Amino acid sequence: MTATDPALTALAQGWCALSALHGRIEARIERALQTKHDLSVREYSLLDVLSRQHDGEGGHLQMKQVADAVVLSQSATTRLVTRLEDRGLLERYLCPTDRRGIYTNVTEAGLRLLEEARPTNDAALREALDEASRSTELAPLVRAVKSLNVPA
């Protein structure tokens, strides 16, 4: 393939469209969450991921797994956890079977905020997708997103 290869150009255009859709969605959700709940998209995502943990063996995520889930580096994830912990939305504790492991749980206040923010997140997502569906370039991607049946 050369730089002028039509397949490469189409691939690059597809990537640009996907990036544009992501940017529009993230910006819409960010504005809504900040305005109504004083939360960033990353903070909301972290609370959501951690709220899905369960007690018992294998029920907690390692920091690398959390970082992968919220698409941040481990150090950025640690800083994010610390910010939310300082706000009383998360708490950390040592693993009872491995004192080197640290778990993070969402506090009751964090769960309440997450539940209050979930409709805002969902509405902003729907609005961003509806707006993007009116774009010829983005409409196929919106249809693809809407057709996904990803388990929660």
Secondary structure as UniProt FT lines:
FT   TURN            3..4
FT   HELIX           6..37
FT   HELIX           41..51
FT   TURN            57..58
FT   HELIX           63..70
FT   HELIX           74..86
FT   TURN            87..88
FT   STRAND          90..94
FT   TURN            99..100
FT   STRAND          102..106
FT   HELIX           108..132
FT   TURN            133..134
FT   TURN            136..138
FT   HELIX           139..147
//
